Amino acid sequence: MDKLVRKIEVPLARRAIERAGLYIAQKKDLDRLAEIAADAYRDYPLHNWFTKGKYDPKASRLIMQISLKTMTEDAVIYADSEEMRGFAVWLPLGFTGSKTLPFLLNGGLRLILHSGPGIIGRLLTYETYAMNLKKEFTDHTDWYLYNLSIKKDAQGKGIASKLMRPMLAFCDDERMTAYLETNKESNVGLYQHYGFELKRRELIPKTPVMHYAMVREPRSDEAPQEQTAEK
C-alpha cells in the first residue's frame, strides 16, 4: 500500500471517526472484535464455503483475528463505543488484498492446523476474485468497507448507521468513492439506503456463493438512513 496514503488519508479518516464520538480500536481489542464478527458470520454463505459448507465458529474467529491483525497499520478500525456492540473496518485507496506472509505470521498457520491447508486456497480464490472486481469498478481508488459487524443482541438499534454515517461523510468531504461487497441478498437493500449502487450480482466462480459488488460515489445531498447490515 502506498506509504503516502497511509501517512495522510488514514490519519485523516481516524480523526473524522474520533470527532464523531466513535471508538478507534486498539490492538488489545482485536480478539474481541473477531468474536463479534465470527458470531455475525454465523451461517454466512461465504464463511460456510470457506469451511466446506458448515459453519465453523473457530475458523471464522481465526480468519477475522488474522485479518484484523494483518490490517492494523493500514485500516481504520473502529467501534460504536468502548463497549463495542458493533464495529467497522475500512481500507484506503490502493488496497489490493492481503499479503500472504503477514497473513501466515499473524496466525495463518493455526488456521491451517485447524481447518486443513485447503482453506488457504479457498481464501485466496475468493480474495483474487473480489479484488479483481474492485479494480474493475474503482481501479482501487476507493475506501473499501472490509467489514461491518453488529452483535446479535444489539441489532436493530441504529448502531450500523452510527458506524456508517461518519465514514461516508468523510468520503463525501474527500470526494472519494466507497466500495463494498456482500454475500447476502438481504444486505443489498440495506446498503442501498446508504447510497451504494449494486454493480454486479453473480456466483463466485466454482462456488455456490452469490457475490454482490456495490459502489457509492461521493455526494453531498443525501444522509444515510437508519439501517442494520452485516457485511
N, C-alpha and C positions, 0 to 999 in steps of 0.2 A: 504494500500500500504506500502511496506517495507520502513521504515524510512531511511535506508541506501541508498536506490535507490534515494529517494527524495533529500537526502543530497548531493549525489555525481553526479549521472547521469543527473538530471535535471539542476543543475547549469552549468555543462559541455556543455550540449546542448544549453542552453541560451547564453553562451559565444560564441559558434560557430555561432549562429544566429547573434549576435551582430557584430562579426568580418566580417560577410558577408554584413554588412551595412543595415540590416533589423531592424525593429522597434519592440521591445518587448512591448506587450500590457500591459497597466496598468489597475487597477480596474475601473478607470474612463472611460475607453474605451469600456467596455464590452457591454453596451447597444447599442452603435453604431455598434459594431461588430455583435450583434444579429440582427440588422436591415439589415445588408448586407447579412447575412446568410438566413434570412427569405425571402428576395427578391430572392436570388439564388435558394431557395427551392420551388419557385412558380411552381405548377403543378408537383412537385416531387412525384413519386408514394408512397414512404413511408410516407411522411408527409400528403399526401391526405388520406391515410389509417388511420393514427392517428386521423384524424378529420372526419371520416365516409365518405370518398370518395370525399370530396370537399375541395379545398384549403382554409385554414383559416389563413390569414396573422398574425392576433393577436396571435393565438395559436402557430404558427411556431416561432414567435418572442419570446413568453414566454418560449417555450421549449428551445430555444437557450440561452436566458438570464439565465435561471435556470441552464442549463448545464455548461455554462461558469463560473458562479459564484461558482458553486459546485466544479469545477475543478481547480480553480485559483492557489491553492498551489501546486498541483501535475503536472499540464500540462505546456507545452511550447506553449504559445500563442503569435503569432507574426504576424505583417502586413508588407506589402511591404514598407511602409513609414508611417510617422505620418499622411499623407493624408488618409491612409487606403482605398486603392482601392480594396484590397483583403487581406485575412488572412488565416492562417493555425493553427490547434490545434493538437498537438502530445502528447500522453500519454506514459510514460515509462514502461519498463518491470514490470510486476506484477499487471498491471491494470486488474481488473476482473469485472468492472461495477460500476455504480454509487450507492451510498448508499441512502436508502430511506429517512432517517431522514434529512440529509443535503439537499436533493432534495426538501423536503417539506418546510424546513426552508428558503430556498432561493427563494421561490415563487411558490412552487408546489400547495399551497392552492389556489392561484389566478388562476392558470391554471385549477384546478378542478371547481372553481366557473364559469369560462368562458366556459369550454368545457364539464363539467359534469364528474362524477367520473370514467366513463368508459375509459377515455383517459389514466388514470394511469395504468389500466390493460393492455391496448394495448402497452404502453411504456415498461412495464415490460416483456410482452410476447416477444417483439422484442429484448430487451436487453439480456434476458436469452438465446434466440436462437443465437444471434450474438456472445455472449461471449463463448458459448459452442463451436461454430465453431472456434473461435480464439484459444481456448485452444487445440482443435484438431490439428490445423495446426502449432501452435507455442509454445504450453504449456505456454502461457503468457510471454515468454521470447522474447519480441518484442517491438519495438517502433511502436505505433499504431496511424495511421493518423485518428483522430476522425472527422476532418472537414477540408475541403478546399473550400473556397467560394470566388468568384470574383464578383465585382459589374458588373451589366449588361453592363453599358457603358464603362467598362474597359476590357472587354473580348477580346481575340484575340490580345493582346498587349504584350504577354510574361510574364505577372505577375505570372501566375501559375508556370511557370518554375523558375522564380526568387524566389518564395517561396519554391519550392520543392528541388532545387539543393543543397542548403547548408545543409539541414537536411539529405538528402540521402548521401551526402558526409560524414557527421558526422557518420551516421550508418555504412558506409564502414570503416571509421577510427576505430570505436569501434568494428567492426566485429559483428554488430547487425542486426538481421532480422527486416524488416519493414512489417507492415500488414495494410490492409485497407479493407473496404467493400464499395460497391456502389449498388444502386438500379436502375441505368440507364444503359442500354446496351451500349449506345453511349459513356459512360465514360470508358468502359473496354479497348478499343484500345488505348485511350489516356494514361491511366496508364501503359499499356504495354510498351509504349515508354520510360517510366521511369524505366523499368526493372522489373515491377511486373508481376507475373505469375498468371493466373486465376486457382484457385484450386477447386472451387465449384460454380456451377450455378444451383439454384433450387428455387422453390417458398417457401417463408416463410410459415411454416405450418399454415393452416386455414386462409390464406390471399391470395389475388390476386397479391401480390408484389413479383417480382423476386429479388433474392439476389445473388450478385457476390462477392465471397471472394477471395482476392488477396494477394499474398506473394512475397516479394522481398528479396532475400538472398544477403548478403554483397558482394560487388565486387570492383575491382579497375581499371577495364579496359574499363568502359563504362560511358559516360556522358549523363545525361538525355537530351532529345531534347525539343525544344520549343513547349509546348502544353498548352492547357487550359482545365481544368475539374472542375466540381463542384461535390463534393462528395455527 
